[in-house]
Every structure is written in structure tokens, then in C-alpha cells.
């Protein structure tokens, strides 16, 4: 079972071998275009738009790619 995240949660993810820390900006539950790409999501398989603390850039990840930051 995947973790549930809410807007404002601090999370970490791996990007090109580096651990990135950021903030959940929104939960995506439908097909959309964001962070420069098309996102396929649904209520059963949501994705999350996150913003990097270091660069300020947005990314979209599946819940399995994210973990709560300490």
C-alpha cells in the first residue's frame, strides 16, 4: 500500500542518484499536464506534484517514489 501525502508535507525522493527534499504541492487524481509533462493519474493511482527546496522546480512522482522527510 502506498503512502498518502497532503499539501505541505515534507518529502524526499531520488533524482539522478541524489536525494532531493521538497514539499507536496498537490495530489493529482486525473489526467493533466503539469511540471512540463503529461500526467496519467486517477483516484486509485494518484500522483503528487512536489517542489524541490533547493531548486524551486516542480516534479511529479508516484507515491511509491516519495517518502516522508525527517
Backbone as XML, in Angstrom:
<?xml version="1.0"?>
<chain id="A" units="angstrom">
  <residue number="1" name="UNK">
    <atom name="N" x="0.848" y="-1.192" z="0.000"/>
    <atom name="CA" x="0.000" y="0.000" z="0.000"/>
    <atom name="C" x="0.885" y="1.243" z="0.000"/>
  </residue>
  <residue number="2" name="UNK">
    <atom name="N" x="0.542" y="2.191" z="-0.816"/>
    <atom name="CA" x="1.303" y="3.431" z="-0.933"/>
    <atom name="C" x="0.938" y="4.406" z="0.176"/>
  </residue>
  <residue number="3" name="UNK">
    <atom name="N" x="1.878" y="5.277" z="0.471"/>
    <atom name="CA" x="1.636" y="6.302" z="1.489"/>
    <atom name="C" x="0.714" y="7.380" z="0.937"/>
  </residue>
  <residue number="4" name="UNK">
    <atom name="N" x="-0.017" y="8.009" z="1.823"/>
    <atom name="CA" x="-0.858" y="9.157" z="1.464"/>
    <atom name="C" x="-0.136" y="10.418" z="1.906"/>
  </residue>
  <residue number="5" name="UNK">
    <atom name="N" x="-0.093" y="11.407" z="1.042"/>
    <atom name="CA" x="0.543" y="12.676" z="1.372"/>
    <atom name="C" x="-0.473" y="13.798" z="1.203"/>
  </residue>
  <residue number="6" name="UNK">
    <atom name="N" x="-0.234" y="14.894" z="1.903"/>
    <atom name="CA" x="-1.100" y="16.077" z="1.812"/>
    <atom name="C" x="-0.261" y="17.280" z="1.425"/>
  </residue>
  <residue number="7" name="UNK">
    <atom name="N" x="-0.935" y="18.286" z="0.893"/>
    <atom name="CA" x="-0.257" y="19.522" z="0.550"/>
    <atom name="C" x="0.487" y="20.051" z="1.784"/>
  </residue>
  <residue number="8" name="UNK">
    <atom name="N" x="1.746" y="20.414" z="1.577"/>
    <atom name="CA" x="2.558" y="20.942" z="2.663"/>
    <atom name="C" x="3.448" y="19.918" z="3.336"/>
  </residue>
  <residue number="9" name="UNK">
    <atom name="N" x="3.210" y="18.620" z="3.077"/>
    <atom name="CA" x="4.059" y="17.582" z="3.663"/>
    <atom name="C" x="5.478" y="17.687" z="3.104"/>
  </residue>
  <residue number="10" name="UNK">
    <atom name="N" x="6.463" y="17.494" z="3.971"/>
    <atom name="CA" x="7.865" y="17.458" z="3.555"/>
    <atom name="C" x="8.190" y="16.035" z="3.127"/>
  </residue>
  <residue number="11" name="UNK">
    <atom name="N" x="8.758" y="15.877" z="1.931"/>
    <atom name="CA" x="9.058" y="14.559" z="1.390"/>
    <atom name="C" x="10.457" y="14.530" z="0.773"/>
  </residue>
  <residue number="12" name="UNK">
    <atom name="N" x="10.937" y="13.313" z="0.515"/>
    <atom name="CA" x="12.206" y="13.103" z="-0.167"/>
    <atom name="C" x="11.975" y="12.170" z="-1.337"/>
  </residue>
  <residue number="13" name="UNK">
    <atom name="N" x="12.822" y="12.314" z="-2.372"/>
    <atom name="CA" x="12.801" y="11.398" z="-3.497"/>
    <atom name="C" x="14.189" y="11.349" z="-4.105"/>
  </residue>
  <residue number="14" name="UNK">
    <atom name="N" x="14.418" y="10.345" z="-4.911"/>
    <atom name="CA" x="15.717" y="10.171" z="-5.543"/>
    <atom name="C" x="15.659" y="10.751" z="-6.957"/>
  </residue>
  <residue number="15" name="UNK">
    <atom name="N" x="16.687" y="11.526" z="-7.297"/>
    <atom name="CA" x="16.782" y="12.117" z="-8.629"/>
    <atom name="C" x="18.223" y="12.026" z="-9.099"/>
  </residue>
  <residue number="16" name="UNK">
    <atom name="N" x="18.444" y="11.192" z="-10.095"/>
    <atom name="CA" x="19.788" y="11.022" z="-10.664"/>
    <atom name="C" x="20.806" y="10.670" z="-9.598"/>
  </residue>
  <residue number="17" name="UNK">
    <atom name="N" x="20.446" y="9.760" z="-8.696"/>
    <atom name="CA" x="21.353" y="9.291" z="-7.669"/>
    <atom name="C" x="21.498" y="10.198" z="-6.461"/>
  </residue>
  <residue number="18" name="UNK">
    <atom name="N" x="20.767" y="11.292" z="-6.432"/>
    <atom name="CA" x="20.822" y="12.244" z="-5.325"/>
    <atom name="C" x="19.479" y="12.268" z="-4.616"/>
  </residue>
  <residue number="19" name="UNK">
    <atom name="N" x="19.489" y="12.412" z="-3.300"/>
    <atom name="CA" x="18.248" y="12.546" z="-2.544"/>
    <atom name="C" x="17.838" y="14.008" z="-2.529"/>
  </residue>
  <residue number="20" name="UNK">
    <atom name="N" x="16.626" y="14.259" z="-2.964"/>
    <atom name="CA" x="16.084" y="15.617" z="-3.038"/>
    <atom name="C" x="14.989" y="15.761" z="-1.996"/>
  </residue>
  <residue number="21" name="UNK">
    <atom name="N" x="14.958" y="16.901" z="-1.311"/>
    <atom name="CA" x="13.930" y="17.202" z="-0.322"/>
    <atom name="C" x="13.043" y="18.305" z="-0.870"/>
  </residue>
  <residue number="22" name="UNK">
    <atom name="N" x="11.744" y="18.184" z="-0.615"/>
    <atom name="CA" x="10.822" y="19.207" z="-1.088"/>
    <atom name="C" x="9.487" y="19.115" z="-0.388"/>
  </residue>
  <residue number="23" name="UNK">
    <atom name="N" x="8.509" y="19.797" z="-0.965"/>
    <atom name="CA" x="7.185" y="19.924" z="-0.369"/>
    <atom name="C" x="6.121" y="19.469" z="-1.362"/>
  </residue>
  <residue number="24" name="UNK">
    <atom name="N" x="5.129" y="18.734" z="-0.867"/>
    <atom name="CA" x="3.999" y="18.331" z="-1.699"/>
    <atom name="C" x="3.165" y="19.576" z="-1.996"/>
  </residue>
  <residue number="25" name="UNK">
    <atom name="N" x="2.936" y="19.833" z="-3.278"/>
    <atom name="CA" x="2.138" y="20.982" z="-3.702"/>
    <atom name="C" x="0.690" y="20.596" z="-3.997"/>
  </residue>
  <residue number="26" name="UNK">
    <atom name="N" x="0.504" y="19.390" z="-4.570"/>
    <atom name="CA" x="-0.866" y="18.940" z="-4.843"/>
    <atom name="C" x="-0.899" y="17.453" z="-5.132"/>
  </residue>
  <residue number="27" name="UNK">
    <atom name="N" x="-2.059" y="16.859" z="-4.857"/>
    <atom name="CA" x="-2.329" y="15.467" z="-5.208"/>
    <atom name="C" x="-3.075" y="15.491" z="-6.535"/>
  </residue>
  <residue number="28" name="UNK">
    <atom name="N" x="-2.603" y="14.738" z="-7.498"/>
    <atom name="CA" x="-3.211" y="14.707" z="-8.828"/>
    <atom name="C" x="-4.006" y="13.415" z="-8.959"/>
  </residue>
  <residue number="29" name="UNK">
    <atom name="N" x="-5.301" y="13.551" z="-9.249"/>
    <atom name="CA" x="-6.170" y="12.380" z="-9.329"/>
    <atom name="C" x="-6.846" y="12.243" z="-10.691"/>
  </residue>
  <residue number="30" name="UNK">
    <atom name="N" x="-6.350" y="12.943" z="-11.685"/>
    <atom name="CA" x="-6.889" y="12.838" z="-13.032"/>
    <atom name="C" x="-5.821" y="13.190" z="-14.040"/>
  </residue>
  <residue number="31" name="UNK">
    <atom name="N" x="-6.032" y="12.815" z="-15.288"/>
    <atom name="CA" x="-5.065" y="13.126" z="-16.332"/>
    <atom name="C" x="-4.941" y="14.640" z="-16.487"/>
  </residue>
  <residue number="32" name="UNK">
    <atom name="N" x="-3.701" y="15.117" z="-16.551"/>
    <atom name="CA" x="-3.457" y="16.552" z="-16.660"/>
    <atom name="C" x="-2.081" y="16.793" z="-17.250"/>
  </residue>
  <residue number="33" name="UNK">
    <atom name="N" x="-1.746" y="18.039" z="-17.452"/>
    <atom name="CA" x="-0.411" y="18.418" z="-17.893"/>
    <atom name="C" x="0.154" y="19.373" z="-16.852"/>
  </residue>
  <residue number="34" name="UNK">
    <atom name="N" x="1.264" y="18.999" z="-16.237"/>
    <atom name="CA" x="1.884" y="19.818" z="-15.202"/>
    <atom name="C" x="3.367" y="19.493" z="-15.130"/>
  </residue>
  <residue number="35" name="UNK">
    <atom name="N" x="4.146" y="20.397" z="-14.588"/>
    <atom name="CA" x="5.596" y="20.218" z="-14.438"/>
    <atom name="C" x="6.246" y="19.873" z="-15.778"/>
  </residue>
  <residue number="36" name="UNK">
    <atom name="N" x="5.676" y="20.383" z="-16.857"/>
    <atom name="CA" x="6.259" y="20.204" z="-18.176"/>
    <atom name="C" x="6.013" y="18.859" z="-18.832"/>
  </residue>
  <residue number="37" name="UNK">
    <atom name="N" x="5.063" y="18.093" z="-18.320"/>
    <atom name="CA" x="4.776" y="16.801" z="-18.945"/>
    <atom name="C" x="3.327" y="16.387" z="-18.723"/>
  </residue>
  <residue number="38" name="UNK">
    <atom name="N" x="2.881" y="15.414" z="-19.548"/>
    <atom name="CA" x="1.539" y="14.862" z="-19.363"/>
    <atom name="C" x="1.582" y="13.867" z="-18.212"/>
  </residue>
  <residue number="39" name="UNK">
    <atom name="N" x="0.564" y="13.921" z="-17.370"/>
    <atom name="CA" x="0.498" y="13.049" z="-16.197"/>
    <atom name="C" x="-0.762" y="12.200" z="-16.295"/>
  </residue>
  <residue number="40" name="UNK">
    <atom name="N" x="-0.582" y="10.881" z="-16.207"/>
    <atom name="CA" x="-1.708" y="9.955" z="-16.196"/>
    <atom name="C" x="-1.941" y="9.541" z="-14.747"/>
  </residue>
  <residue number="41" name="UNK">
    <atom name="N" x="-3.056" y="9.962" z="-14.175"/>
    <atom name="CA" x="-3.357" y="9.650" z="-12.779"/>
    <atom name="C" x="-4.859" y="9.416" z="-12.632"/>
  </residue>
  <residue number="42" name="UNK">
    <atom name="N" x="-5.223" y="8.798" z="-11.514"/>
    <atom name="CA" x="-6.632" y="8.553" z="-11.208"/>
    <atom name="C" x="-6.777" y="8.532" z="-9.687"/>
  </residue>
  <residue number="43" name="UNK">
    <atom name="N" x="-8.005" y="8.420" z="-9.214"/>
    <atom name="CA" x="-8.229" y="8.333" z="-7.758"/>
    <atom name="C" x="-7.540" y="7.086" z="-7.190"/>
  </residue>
  <residue number="44" name="UNK">
    <atom name="N" x="-7.571" y="5.999" z="-7.942"/>
    <atom name="CA" x="-6.951" y="4.758" z="-7.486"/>
    <atom name="C" x="-5.432" y="4.773" z="-7.623"/>
  </residue>
  <residue number="45" name="UNK">
    <atom name="N" x="-4.923" y="5.555" z="-8.561"/>
    <atom name="CA" x="-3.475" y="5.651" z="-8.785"/>
    <atom name="C" x="-3.070" y="7.119" z="-8.893"/>
  </residue>
  <residue number="46" name="UNK">
    <atom name="N" x="-3.077" y="7.830" z="-7.760"/>
    <atom name="CA" x="-2.741" y="9.267" z="-7.790"/>
    <atom name="C" x="-1.244" y="9.488" z="-7.975"/>
  </residue>
  <residue number="47" name="UNK">
    <atom name="N" x="-0.898" y="10.708" z="-8.336"/>
    <atom name="CA" x="0.489" y="11.142" z="-8.367"/>
    <atom name="C" x="0.554" y="12.457" z="-7.608"/>
  </residue>
  <residue number="48" name="UNK">
    <atom name="N" x="1.759" y="12.892" z="-7.264"/>
    <atom name="CA" x="1.935" y="14.109" z="-6.470"/>
    <atom name="C" x="2.880" y="15.082" z="-7.157"/>
  </residue>
  <residue number="49" name="UNK">
    <atom name="N" x="2.454" y="16.346" z="-7.217"/>
    <atom name="CA" x="3.344" y="17.409" z="-7.699"/>
    <atom name="C" x="4.109" y="17.912" z="-6.486"/>
  </residue>
  <residue number="50" name="UNK">
    <atom name="N" x="5.424" y="17.869" z="-6.582"/>
    <atom name="CA" x="6.290" y="18.284" z="-5.480"/>
    <atom name="C" x="7.214" y="19.393" z="-5.951"/>
  </residue>
  <residue number="51" name="UNK">
    <atom name="N" x="7.630" y="20.250" z="-5.031"/>
    <atom name="CA" x="8.542" y="21.353" z="-5.346"/>
    <atom name="C" x="9.836" y="21.165" z="-4.568"/>
  </residue>
  <residue number="52" name="UNK">
    <atom name="N" x="10.948" y="21.161" z="-5.281"/>
    <atom name="CA" x="12.262" y="20.998" z="-4.674"/>
    <atom name="C" x="12.606" y="22.194" z="-3.804"/>
  </residue>
  <residue number="53" name="UNK">
    <atom name="N" x="13.094" y="21.923" z="-2.580"/>
    <atom name="CA" x="13.527" y="23.001" z="-1.698"/>
    <atom name="C" x="14.751" y="23.716" z="-2.264"/>
  </residue>
  <residue number="54" name="UNK">
    <atom name="N" x="15.624" y="22.981" z="-2.921"/>
    <atom name="CA" x="16.887" y="23.544" z="-3.408"/>
    <atom name="C" x="16.714" y="24.367" z="-4.680"/>
  </residue>
  <residue number="55" name="UNK">
    <atom name="N" x="15.993" y="23.821" z="-5.669"/>
    <atom name="CA" x="15.888" y="24.499" z="-6.969"/>
    <atom name="C" x="14.582" y="25.252" z="-7.175"/>
  </residue>
  <residue number="56" name="UNK">
    <atom name="N" x="13.544" y="24.880" z="-6.420"/>
    <atom name="CA" x="12.239" y="25.504" z="-6.606"/>
    <atom name="C" x="11.474" y="24.960" z="-7.801"/>
  </residue>
  <residue number="57" name="UNK">
    <atom name="N" x="12.023" y="23.950" z="-8.465"/>
    <atom name="CA" x="11.368" y="23.371" z="-9.635"/>
    <atom name="C" x="10.368" y="22.311" z="-9.216"/>
  </residue>
  <residue number="58" name="UNK">
    <atom name="N" x="9.346" y="22.150" z="-10.044"/>
    <atom name="CA" x="8.308" y="21.160" z="-9.791"/>
    <atom name="C" x="8.651" y="19.841" z="-10.468"/>
  </residue>
  <residue number="59" name="UNK">
    <atom name="N" x="8.196" y="18.761" z="-9.856"/>
    <atom name="CA" x="8.303" y="17.416" z="-10.411"/>
    <atom name="C" x="7.034" y="16.674" z="-10.028"/>
  </residue>
  <residue number="60" name="UNK">
    <atom name="N" x="6.757" y="15.596" z="-10.737"/>
    <atom name="CA" x="5.587" y="14.768" z="-10.429"/>
    <atom name="C" x="6.075" y="13.350" z="-10.171"/>
  </residue>
  <residue number="61" name="UNK">
    <atom name="N" x="5.607" y="12.762" z="-9.066"/>
    <atom name="CA" x="6.031" y="11.412" z="-8.701"/>
    <atom name="C" x="4.854" y="10.575" z="-8.230"/>
  </residue>
  <residue number="62" name="UNK">
    <atom name="N" x="4.982" y="9.278" z="-8.440"/>
    <atom name="CA" x="4.029" y="8.329" z="-7.869"/>
    <atom name="C" x="4.327" y="8.224" z="-6.378"/>
  </residue>
  <residue number="63" name="UNK">
    <atom name="N" x="3.343" y="7.841" z="-5.575"/>
    <atom name="CA" x="3.538" y="7.768" z="-4.120"/>
    <atom name="C" x="4.695" y="6.856" z="-3.705"/>
  </residue>
  <residue number="64" name="UNK">
    <atom name="N" x="4.922" y="5.763" z="-4.450"/>
    <atom name="CA" x="5.991" y="4.831" z="-4.102"/>
    <atom name="C" x="7.371" y="5.450" z="-4.214"/>
  </residue>
  <residue number="65" name="UNK">
    <atom name="N" x="7.511" y="6.534" z="-4.987"/>
    <atom name="CA" x="8.815" y="7.187" z="-5.172"/>
    <atom name="C" x="9.100" y="8.203" z="-4.064"/>
  </residue>
  <residue number="66" name="UNK">
    <atom name="N" x="8.101" y="8.490" z="-3.238"/>
    <atom name="CA" x="8.261" y="9.502" z="-2.182"/>
    <atom name="C" x="8.310" y="8.864" z="-0.803"/>
  </residue>
  <residue number="67" name="UNK">
    <atom name="N" x="9.050" y="9.512" z="0.097"/>
    <atom name="CA" x="8.985" y="9.125" z="1.500"/>
    <atom name="C" x="9.049" y="10.387" z="2.337"/>
  </residue>
  <residue number="68" name="UNK">
    <atom name="N" x="8.514" y="10.304" z="3.522"/>
    <atom name="CA" x="8.470" y="11.465" z="4.406"/>
    <atom name="C" x="9.880" y="11.894" z="4.791"/>
  </residue>
  <residue number="69" name="UNK">
    <atom name="N" x="10.112" y="13.197" z="4.725"/>
    <atom name="CA" x="11.426" y="13.734" z="5.099"/>
    <atom name="C" x="11.489" y="13.877" z="6.614"/>
  </residue>
  <residue number="70" name="UNK">
    <atom name="N" x="12.668" y="13.737" z="7.137"/>
    <atom name="CA" x="12.863" y="13.856" z="8.594"/>
    <atom name="C" x="13.113" y="15.281" z="8.984"/>
  </residue>
</chain>
